[in-house]
Amino acid sequence: MTDFEERVVAHLPGLRRFARSLCRDALEAEDLVQDCVARAFAARRSFRGDNLKAWLATIMVNHFRGNLRRARSRPVMLPIDDWQARLADGGQGDPVAQNRLSTAIDQLGPDQRVVLMLVVVEGYRYEEVAQILSVPVGTVMSRLSRARRLLAEILRGDNIVEFRSRR
């Protein structure tokens, strides 16, 4: 395996998480990862050596958008049961809290969800996300702000418990 191929393979876990957040379907996500890697290998000469992770994410987003345009007649987003797999590879935690977070994230719009996943889970900087999504940095910041605010509202609403006194 060449150095370039080894570097791409090292990014596969992050690409899988990101693909799941885009597709919301495990099988479609795997297809997206495979297509992304195949395109990256085919276009390796166009990589300038700046940021391989961001370059791969850009390929993935562009391919995903192309798939959406070609598939307008079928549903775009499908539900998936395991958001915790997208948030952390095999991470342990409170299953009830993970389920609540999973449900809350599913309520976000696709633009907000993608920005949230890229910044919070994958650790991209705002400028990198803007480049990957081909939007201004301000748009990334506002989408992330809205996503965080909406998540907080949803999760706060789920914490309401009514206690009745025994009088």
Buried (B, 14 or more C-beta within 10 A) or exposed (E): EEEBEEBBEEBEEBBBBBBBBBBBBBEBBBBBBEBBBEBBEEEEEEBEEEBBBBBBBBBBBBBBEEBBEEEEEEEEBEEBEEBBBBBEEEEEEEEEEBEBBBEBBBEBEBBBBBBBBBBBBBEBBBEBBBBBBEBEBEBBBBBBEBBBEBBEEBBEEEEEEEEEEEE
